[in-house]
Amino acid sequence: PPEEPAEPAAGTVRPASDLAARGVSPAVDGWRRVAPPGEPFTAELPDGEIAAGLLPQTDASGVPIELGEWSSREAEGQVEFAILRTPFWRLTEPTRGLAGLRDLAQAHLEGGPDRKVTRLTDVESHGVAGVEVVYELGGDGSEPMQATIRWFPVGEQVYQVLAVAPVGKEEARVRRFVEGFAFTEAAQALAAEKPAAWTAFAVPDTDVTLTAPSAPAAPTVETRATPWGERAVTAWTFPLAKPKATVTVTRVPLTAAERGQKPFELIETWQKAVKAALPSGATLRAPRPRPVGASEGRVLSSSQTGERRYGLVLADAFLEIAWVPAVADADPEAAARLFGSLTMVPTPGGVPATKENP
């Protein structure tokens, strides 16, 4: 069967042909009430260019994740009001809670020499604690702008309330929008739950680290078939109960001849083996490059099985990280977080794999 096309690129909010179905009421006196179905908040948006719905994003592992956005922008100028829903882990470590969001707010204040600190404070919205940061942008000859941002942690999500307007203008509308954002009782219950802690794991004999929802079982070393023939491989398995899935990290040693190949040749050999092992009728999506540090890698996935496999060429081995869910649509955000956590911290004296140094 032919390969599946890649997921649509991220970028714009899907057109909202029926704002009412997305919880946005008709404008009354220049304001629209917002109460999205399934969302634990209500708010008011100034009338303008309204966007309401889901913002498609595709992460580094090819996992499509839809972020929530409800926003209003002026037809002319830079005035913007927006409510954004983002997975907590995309902003900071969820278990750090408000402390992580305070650090995020501080980073915004220190983000550039053209920013003038106005306020950094704790806030609350109907029983849900949050952080507010206010700062001014300008200094390059353009009209100075003021940004007001509030972050609220609710379960595994963060709700961001954002208003941007010229300094000294639109103050009444900004305060009405920001202070009119209110959480429901459902949000209060979610906010009281502590997000699950993920476990950091440094893959032995490599420079690769990742985080997973659980600690791995004891590693196994056994001789098995690989894309390059039989050899002794080391594997670590992370059994997951929620979502029900299995994460496996496999390190395949490479021979001197294989280390002499170019990284993309090794990746192509691996991809052919993954494709051949798929169940009958299953196909691969278009592969996605995913380097880590100086090492070349690629992500392979199939919508029929839900599995995602990441292959990385190291100096003396090939590393595969596999996410295999019990059902195809099991918690794609967890898969995205797993693959997005991959980092490479060079071992002192180690030499990373590159095109020039395969």
N, C-alpha and C positions, 0 to 999 in steps of 0.2 A: 504493500500500500504506500501511497505517497506520504511524505512527511507533512505533519500539520503545520499551518502557518504560525508564526510567532503571535503572541498576544498583542492587541492594539497598543500603540504607544501612549504613554501618559501625556496629559497636558491640559485638557479642558473638561469642564463639567458637562455631563451629558445634557442635551437640550431638555428642558422641562416644558413639555407641551401642555401639561395640565398642572399648574402650580397648586391648585386646590388639593389634588391627589397627593402632593408632596408636603402638605401641611402649611401652605402659605396662603393666607386669606387675601381678599381684595383690599386695595388701599383705602383707608379711611383717614381723612385729614393728613395725608402724606405719610402714613405709617401702615405697615402690614404686620399682622400677627402671624407668628411662626410656631407651629406645634407639629413637628414631623412625626408621622406614624412610627412607632417602635423606638423613638428616641426619648430619653428621660429629661427633657427640658422644654420650656416655652420661652419665647422671646418676641421682641418687636424689631422690625427692620425698617429704616427709612425707605420710602419708595425710590426706585431708580432702576438700573439694569440688574434685574434679579436673577440669581442662579440658585437653584435648589436641587439637591440630589446627591449623586455619588461621583466622586472624582476618581477615575480609573488610574491606578498606578501599577507599574510592573517593577518588581524589585530585582536585585542582581541575580536571583536564582530563577527568574522567570515566573514567579508567583504573582498572579494578578490580585491586588488588594484594592478594595474600594474605600476611599476615605470620604467622610461626610463633609459637605460644604453647603452652607446657606449664606448667601452674601448679597450685598447691594452696592453698586458702584455708580458714581455720578457719570452721566453721559460725557461730560467734559471735566477736566481737572483730575486731581489725584485723590479725591475723597473716597474712602472705602470703609465699609462695615462688613464684618464677616464672622461667622461661627464655623469652626473647623473641628472635626473629630478625627483623632489620629491614634493609632496603637501606641500605648505608653512606651514600649521599648524603642520606638523610633526616635524618641526624644531623649530619654534617659533610662537608667536601670529602674524598672518598676518598683522593686522592693525599697528603693531609696525614698519613694513617695514625695512628700512636699520638699524634702531637703534637695532631692535631685532637680525639682522644678525651680527652687530658689537659685541653684547654681546655673540653671539654664537662663533664668532672668538676669542674673549677674553677667553672664556671657553676652547677652544682648546689650547691656549697658556698656560693656567694654569692647563692643564689636568694631569700633572705629573712632578715629580722632574727631569725626564730625558729629559725634553723639554727645548730647548734653543730658546728664542725669536729672530727672525731675522727681521721680518717686519709685521706690521699691518697697512694697509692703505686703503683709498677709491680708487676705480678704475672705469673705464667706458668702455663699449663695445658698440660702435655704438649707442650712445644715451641712453643706459641702465646703470644706476648707480649700482655699486656693492661694495663688500668688499673683500680685499685680505689679507690672513694671510700666512706667511712663517715661519716655525720653523724646528728645527733639533731634531732628535730622536736618542738616543744612550746612551752609558755609561755603558752598561752591558757586554762589551767585544766584541760585534758584530760591524760590520761596521756601522758607523753613517750614518743616512739617512736624507734627507731633503724633507719636504712636502710643496708643494705650493697649496693652495686652494683658489679659487675665488667663491663667492656666488653672484648670480644675481636674484633679485625678478622680476618675470614676471607674472602679474595677480595673480592667486591663486597658482602658481608654483614657485619653486626655482630651478635654474639651477646651478649645482656645477661643476666647472672645476678643476680637481685634477691631480697633477703630483707628483710622489714619486720616488726618485732616490738617489744613494749614494752622500754624500756631496762632492762638488767639481767636480762631474762628470755629464755628460749628460746635462750640463747647456744650451748649444745651443739648444738641442732638447726640453728641458723643456720650454724655452722662446718662441720658435717657436710654440709649441703646445698651450701654455696659451694665447699668444698674437694673435694667429691666429683664436681663437674662436670669431665669429662675429654674432651678432643678425641681423635679417631682420627688415624691416619696420613694419611688423605685431607685432613683439616683442615690438617695441617701443610704439605702440598703447596700447598693453596690459599692459606694465609697467606703463603707465600713469594712468591706472584705479586703484582706491583704493579698495583693497579687502573689502568685506562686513564684518562689525563688528558683532561678535557673542556676545550673552548676557549671563553673568554668572547667575546661579540660584541655590540658596541653598534650598533644599527641606525642608520645615518646619517640625519640630518635628523629624528630622533625622540628621545624621551627613554627609549626602551625598550632594555633589555639582556637577554641570555639566554646560556645556555651550551649547547653542542652537542658531539657526539662528534668533530667535525672542524671545520676552518676552512672558510669558504665559498669557492666559486669566485668569480672576478671578477664583479661585478654586471652584469646586462644591463638595458638600457633599450629598450623597444620599445612600439609602439602595439598594443594588443590589446583584445578585448572584455572589459568588466568588468560587474558588476551595474548600473552606472550609465551604460553606454555605452562607446564606444571612447575610449581616451586612453592617453597615454604612462605606463607603469608601470615601476617599478624592482624587480628581483627578485634575490635572493641564493639560491643553491642550495648545500646541504651534502650531498654524496654520502657515504653511509655504507656501509661494507663489512660491519660487524658491529655491530648487526644490518643486514641488507640492507634499506635503506629510503632514502627521499629526504626531506630537510627543505627546505622552500622558504619564504622570507620575502618577501612581496610588499607593496610600498607603492603604494597607489592615491591619487593626488591628488584632492581633492574641489573641486568648483566652489563659488562663493560661495552659490549657491542650495542646494546640498547641505549646506554647512556651516551653513545656517540651519535644517536639519531637526533634530529631536530625535535623540539617539544611538540610541534603540531603533528608530526608523524606518529608519535606515541599516542597523542590524543585521538587521532583518526582511528588507530588500531583499536583503542578502547571503545570508541563510539560504535564501531561496527559490531563489536562483541555485545554491547548493551542492546543494540537494535535487534540482533539475532536472538537474544534471550527473552524478548517480549512475548507475551501470550499471543496466540493467533488472533489477528484482527487489530491488535494494538499498534499504534504508530508513535513515532517521536515527533515532538514539536521541533521547529527550527532551533538548532543549538545556539546557546548564548555564550559569548566569551566572558570569563570572569577571572581575571588575574588576581593573585594575592601577593602583595609585595612585588618582587621581581620575577615570580614564577607564573608560568602560563597555565590557565585552567579553562574549563568549559563546563556548562551546566546542560544536562539532558533531562527531558521530562516527557511524560505521556499523560494526556488527560483521561484516557481510558482507565489506567491503573492508578493514577494519582502519584506515582513514584517520581522522585527527583534525585538525580545522581550528579554529583560534582566531582570531576576529575582534575587533579592538580599534579603537574610534573615537578618533582623535587630533584635535588642534585643526584641522588642515588636510588630513588624509589618513585613509584607512582602511588598517589593517595586518592582513594575514592571515599566520598562521604555520601551515603545513601539514606534517603527518607522514603520509607515504604509504609503508607497508611493502610489500615484495615479496609477502609472504603475510600473511593477516589477523592471525595470532597471533604475529607476530615481535616478541619482546622488549617486552612492554608496559611493563616498568619503565623502559626507556630513553625511551619516549614520555612517561611520567609525569615523569621527571626533566627532560626538555626543557621541558614546559609549566610544571612547578613552578618553573623557574628564572627565569621572566619577572619582571622588576622594572622600575620606572620611576624614573629619577633626573632630576628636573626640570633642564632647561637654565637657567643663570642668565638671568633676564629672560624666560624662556618662560612661556606661559600654558597649563596643561593643559586638556583638554576636560572639561566638566561639563555637567549638565543646564541650568544657568543660562548657561554659556558654551560653546555647542555648537561 
